Amino acid sequence: MSFRWEHDQIVADLPHARAVFSTARGGVSSGPFESLNLGLLTDDAPENVAENRRRLGEFVGHPWPRFCYGRQVHGTTVRRATEPPSAERPYTEEDGQATALTDAAAIVFVADC
């Protein structure tokens, strides 16, 4: 497996999948959140986070509502994602996602500090 830069992100092709490692580049946030901050639980402006998430979704090829993730608690729970979070499937405490969905993306948030 080889990694390559695509625009501002790092990409690796896998059998039947693609892994994207987002970087801090390519977003609209400023100050300590510069530039592609995806975390709503920060002091960044929510409209900046929404735009950054939209941009990452556009790059990945799925709108943000089709991203599978939970509330990370630094544990060992990995959820088998059959649908992204929604009113019918609320967020749960989990630290990873595994999915076979072809119309969604699994994402794990990590700090860059």
C-alpha positions in Angstrom: 0.0 0.0 0.0 1.3 3.4 -0.9 0.3 6.8 0.4 0.0 9.9 -1.8 -1.0 13.5 -1.4 -4.3 14.5 -3.1 -4.9 18.2 -2.8 -4.5 18.8 1.0 -5.2 15.2 2.2 -3.2 12.0 2.4 -4.8 9.0 0.5 -4.1 5.3 0.4 -6.0 2.9 -1.9 -7.0 -0.4 -0.3 -8.7 -3.4 -1.8 -12.3 -2.3 -2.2 -11.8 0.9 -0.2 -9.9 4.1 0.1 -8.4 5.6 3.3 -8.2 9.3 3.6 -6.2 11.0 6.3 -7.4 14.6 6.6 -4.8 17.2 7.4 -5.3 20.7 8.9 -5.2 22.1 5.4 -8.0 23.2 3.1 -10.6 24.5 5.5 -11.9 27.9 6.6 -11.2 28.0 10.3 -8.7 30.5 11.7 -6.6 31.1 14.8 -5.9 28.0 16.9 -8.3 25.9 14.7 -6.7 26.8 11.4 -7.8 25.5 8.9 -9.7 22.2 8.5 -11.2 21.8 12.0 -13.9 19.1 12.0 -14.7 19.2 15.7 -17.9 20.7 16.9 -16.8 20.3 20.5 -14.3 23.1 20.2 -14.5 26.9 20.5 -14.4 27.2 16.7 -17.4 28.9 15.0 -20.0 26.2 14.2 -20.4 27.6 10.7 -16.7 27.1 10.1 -16.9 23.5 11.2 -19.9 22.9 9.0 -18.1 24.3 6.0 -15.0 22.2 6.8 -17.1 19.1 7.0 -18.8 19.9 3.8 -15.4 20.3 2.1 -14.1 17.0 3.4 -17.3 15.3 2.3 -17.0 16.7 -1.1 -13.4 15.4 -1.3 -14.3 12.0 0.0 -17.3 11.8 -2.3 -20.1 11.5 0.3 -22.1 14.3 2.0 -21.3 14.8 5.7 -24.7 13.2 6.8 -23.4 9.9 5.2 -20.3 9.9 7.5 -20.4 7.2 10.3 -19.0 8.2 13.6 -19.8 8.2 17.3 -18.9 10.0 20.4 -15.3 8.9 21.1 -14.5 8.0 24.7 -10.9 6.6 24.3 -12.1 3.0 24.9 -12.0 -0.1 22.7 -15.6 -0.2 21.3 -15.8 -0.4 17.5 -19.3 -0.3 16.0 -20.4 -2.1 12.9 -22.0 0.8 11.1 -25.0 -0.2 9.1 -26.2 3.5 8.9 -24.7 6.9 9.8 -25.9 8.6 13.0 -29.4 10.0 12.6 -32.6 10.5 14.7 -33.3 6.8 14.2 -29.7 5.8 15.1 -28.4 8.3 17.6 -24.8 8.8 18.4 -23.3 6.3 20.9 -20.1 6.0 22.7 -17.6 4.3 20.4 -14.1 4.8 19.3 -14.1 3.2 15.8 -16.3 2.3 12.9 -16.3 -0.6 10.6 -18.7 -0.6 7.6 -19.4 -2.3 4.3 -21.6 0.5 3.2 -20.6 1.8 -0.3 -22.6 5.0 0.1 -21.1 6.2 3.4 -17.7 6.9 5.0 -16.5 5.8 8.4 -14.5 8.4 10.2 -12.5 8.6 13.5 -11.6 11.9 15.0 -8.1 12.3 16.5 -6.4 15.3 18.0 -3.5 16.9 16.3 -1.8 18.0 19.6 
